[in-house]
Every structure is written in structure tokens, then in C-alpha cells.
Amino acid sequence: MKADLAGITVIAVEQAVAAPYASSRLADAGARVIKVERPEGDFARQYDRSVRGQSAYFLWLNRGKESVCVDLRRGSDLELLHALIGRADVFIHNLKPNLLADLGFGAASLRARHPRLIGCEITGFGLNGPFSDLKSYDLIVQGESGLCEITGNAAGPARVGVSVCDIAAGMNAHAAILQALLARERSGAGCWIEISLFDSIGDWMNVPLLHYRYAGTAPKRVGVNHATIAPYGAYTCRDGTRVIFSVQNEREWQMFCSMFLQRAELVDDPRFGHNDARVAHRAALDEIIVSVFATMSVEDAVARLKASKLAYGRLNSLERASSHPHLRSVRQETSADDIRLVPPAPIVNGSDPHSFRRPPELGEHTAAIRREFSAERVQSVQCFK
């Protein structure tokens, strides 16, 4: 395991996906991450039982952490949380907006007491604005942001198949925390970071929003095709296999016409003279492309796409994706048998981690952490007097 963040202590009052995503990446880098859970636990523990009786989400996002159970309705447990934060470098939470602030853990009070602390608060819609008080989850933000409207096909909008708003927020939080840790090395001062799911996916929605604001056009839902680039999508070979390929520029368009379609005259067809024209005449262009793919085996189609120097791939099922020869895999310890999962994208110095430590059982470290932080609790009580 990498130890770049060894010596960094992270207190994470977290649940579900966004905050656990950020803190799991810090744990992967060697930080000590203490996961603060309500007595019944992070509800993501119960999302499913698909991985040998355990939740896929929880196993993915909570490896290498410690778990302490805290009841925020009890004064002694609030003192424990103050003690934990007092020794922390980073404090992350994604509870309902203002819930922790009402209990004395707001940005202003924590920054005043702990000037080196880096705080990161993750919410659905932020701390200000007309939607800031809403309880929110991934699909709600997908809908509100317009993401569902540009996803799907002519039959209607659709949800992106993974928790993309949560993951985007977690990635933003991780990057902002690392930046803040670097800044603190120079200035000695911490900071308070606000991340929302809505802002995170709003940034990713810039291209369709810019199209709408400045051209008055909304990208059409086109299923497994690109809304604003053509040809770019999935086409079916004679054996039923669907192949995805992309034409990104005019050089590639010329190669596609002459070498794949074997119809060089289409290069000069005014209907297809540039990308906007090809998008406008997508139906006519697709009729030509579909007819060619229908005569070819997948092997022949792939060979001709490769010869045309185009980007291509297959539209895989989860069965094929799960055993994909290019998919990286790392051992993950669990409380049952070990499993294999896909590691994070960065490959440092040419190698993956050997394995990931197991996620904690609910409250597994509660007793030890209460003992460890008992002195800080006494000091915390004295500070309140």
C-alpha cells in the first residue's frame, strides 16, 4: 500500500457514496481514516448483499478505515467527536445541511478552534440558494441538473447507470482536500471546502448547457450514439455483435469513407461535408453505415476499422466486461473470503497496490478509539466551561 499520506488523520462523519468515496482514496494513500457511524451504521451497509452477503457499495468505498459508533443525541458522544476533530488534519461529512452546525460543528466554530483543520462539507445542493435545505440523493440531482434529459433514447430520459453525481462530488472533494493539504504545508492554515452534488455534475454538464444557451439547441437523446458528433456510436454486425466506433475529424472521415465504407465519393457529398452537416443528416448517414455493417462479421468489421485507423470497441455485456482482458484487478480483503475489485485509475511507478485492507465491521474500533481519545475528551469538556 502507498503511504504518501501516512501521519494524516481524517475524521469522516459519512454515509452512502460521496464522502466515503473521498475518504477511501485518502485511506488508500495511507491516511488514518476514522469513520464515524450512527449506532445503526452507514445505511450503505444495507444497500445489497450481493458480494458474499455484503454490500457492493460498502466494500468498494470503505476499505482500510476504522469504524466508531457515535450517537449525536448524547452529550458524551458529542464530546468524543470534538476530541476526534481536535486531533484531525481533515474533517469530512455529508450529513443533512446544518445538522452538524446546529450541534456545534459548523465551519465558523471549527475553524476558530482548529485553524489548521481542513474541513470538507458535501451536500446535495450546497449551503446557500433556494434548494440548499433539500435532502437529496444521486438520482434527484441527475434529474434536477438536466443529466437525465440528455441520457436515454427517443423513448424517454434515463438515469446514468452508476451514481455519477455522488462519484463526481467525491472526486472533487478528494482533489480539493489534497490541494488544501499542499496549501497548508506552505501557509500553515487550514480551510473549509464546500462541495455539492449539483455543482459537481453542473460542471460536467457544461457542453450541453453551452449548446443550449448560445445555440438554442438541446442535444437529442440518441441512445448509444453521440449527440453532437457523427458518426460516433454503436452499429450491429451480421452476427448481432454491436461495435462502437468514432470519427472525430475530417481526416478520419476521409479514411472511413475510402477504407471502411469503400465509398470515397461520400467525402465530397455536401450532406456530410463537416461534422454539423453529418449530425443534421444522421439518418441518411446511418442508413449507409448500417447497411455495410450488416454484411460483415465482427472480425471483419474490427479489422477494417483498425485498418482505417479509427477508434473502435465492442458494446459489451457485464458478463464480457467482468472478464475483460484489459480490466485491472486487485485483491480486496473482507470479513469473509477475499474478493477481486477494480483499483483506482492512477498507476504510480508502473504498479498497482498488492491488495486493499478490509472495510471495518460496524463499531469495530469504538472501544479502542474511546480509550485513545479519552484525554482529549477531558480537555474538550474543560474548553466548554
Secondary structure, DSSP 8 states (H G I E B T S, - for coil): ---TTTT-EEEEE--SSHHHHHHHHHHHTT-EEEEEE-TT--GGGGS--TBTTB-HHHHHH-TT-EEEE--TTSHHHHHHHHHHHHT-SEEEE-SSTTTTGGGTT-HHHHHHH-TT-EEEEEESS-SSSTTTT----HHHHHHHTTTGGGSEETTEE---SS-HHHHHHHHHHHHHHHHHHHHHHHHS--EEEEEEHHHHHHHHTHHHHHHHHHH-------SSB-SSSSSEEEEE-TTS-EEEEE--SHHHHHHIIIIIS--GGGGG-GGGSSHHHHHHTHHHHHHHHHHHHTTS-HHHHHHHHHHTT-EEEE---HHHHHT-TT---EEE--SSS-EEE---S--BTTB--SEE-----TTTTHHHHHHHTHHHHHHHHHHH-
